[in-house]
């Protein structure tokens, strides 16, 4: 028995180590990416596009200074944590929205599958009803002396 628990513990440890290694690898790549984006945002905000108010007004939404300011509001380390957690989230990176769109596109497939499942459920229900009816009918048949009659 101790060998079995040691095997389970070692496999669990290996899986945990593999998960943590993958998690930190993803985190590191997100951190590098976010640090580079923050450096480019600082450079863009120091450019004449954002420092010259007249030029910024003339460019309007094409200036993108507000987007770069928004990028710098949260530290790259924190953004990397958020990105990594979104990678492991069930609905991260809009996966749930994509699944809902796919389900809407193939709604007839789902309705057909639901109809087939409903048909089998009803058949099971009717079979169970008939079996209960037969069992109650057999219990009502009794011979003199209290013995029940079996119809085998």
N, C-alpha and C positions, 0 to 999 in steps of 0.2 A: 503493500500500500504506500509506503513512503516514496518508492520510485515513481509511482503514478503522480503523486502530488508534486514531486520535484519536476517531472516532465511538464505538467500543466503550468507550473510556476515559471519554468524556463521558456516555454512557448509564449506565455503571457508577457514575460519580460521582453522577449525579442520583438513581439508585436508592438508593445508600448514604445520601445526604443526606435523601431522603424517609423511609427507614427510621429514621434517627436522630431526625428531627424527630417522627415518630409515637411512637417509643420515649420521648423526653423529654416529650412531651405526656402520655402515659399515666402516666409517672413523676410528673409534676407534679400531676396530678389525684389520684393515689394518695397523694402526700405531703400534700396539703391535707386530704384525707379522714382520713388517719391522725393528722394533727396535731389536727384537730378532735375526733376520738375520744379522743385522749390528754388533751386539755383537759377534755372531759366526764368522763373517768374520774377525773382529779384532783379535779374538783369533787364527784363522787359520793363519793369516798373521804374528803373533808373534811366530808361531810354527817353528820347525826346517825345515819343508818342504819349507817354504818361506824365512827363514833367511839364510839358508845354500845354497849358490849359486850352489855348485857342485851337491848337492842332487836335487835342483830344475831343473837343466839342465838334470840330469839323468832321472827324472820323466817325463819331457817334458810336453805334454798337460794334463797328469793326475794330475799334481800339482795343477791346478785350482787357482793359486795365482792371475792370471790376472782377473779372474771372481770375486774374492773377492775384489780386488782393484776397479773394476768397480762398485761393489755393494756399496762401501763406497764413491764414487764420489758425489752421491746425498744424502742429508740428509733423514733419515727415515720419517720425517714429510712431506717433499715434495713428496717422493715416495708414501706415504699413500694418499695424495691428488690425485696424478695421478691415483693410483689404484681405488680410489672411483669414480673419474670421468669416468674412463674406464668402471666401472660397469654400469653407467647410459648412456654411449654412445651407439648409435644405432649399430655401427659396433665394439663395444668393445669386447675384448676376442675372436676375429676372427669370430664373428657371421656372418658377410657378406661373408667371404670366405666359411664358412660352408653352407650358403644358396646357394651360387653359385655352389658349388659341388653338392648339392642336386638337383638343377635345371638341371645341366648337366646330372646327373644320370637319371632323369625323364624327359628328353627332349621330348620324344614322347608324354607324357601326356600333356605337354605345347603346342606342335605342334597340337595335336588333339583338345585341348580347343581353340586354335587360329583359327583352321579351322571351328569349330562350330560357334564361334563368327563371323567370316567372312561370313559364310553362312547366319546367321540371319541378319547381316548388309546389305548384298546384297538383301535379301528378303524385308527388310524395304525400301531400296532404290528403288527397282522395284515397290513396292506398292505405294510409294510416287509419282513416275513417272507416274504411271497409273492414280492416283487420280488427278494429275495436268493436265494430258491430257484430262480426262473426264470433268474437270471444264472448261478448255478452249473451249472444244467442245460445252458444254452447253451454254457458253457465246456467242458463235457464232450464236446459234439458236435464232432468234428474230422473233416475230410476227409483223404484220403491226401495226403501231402506237407506236413502240419502246418498247412494252412489251416483256419480255423474256418468253420463253416457258419452263415450268417445267415438267419434265418427272417423276412424282411421281407415 
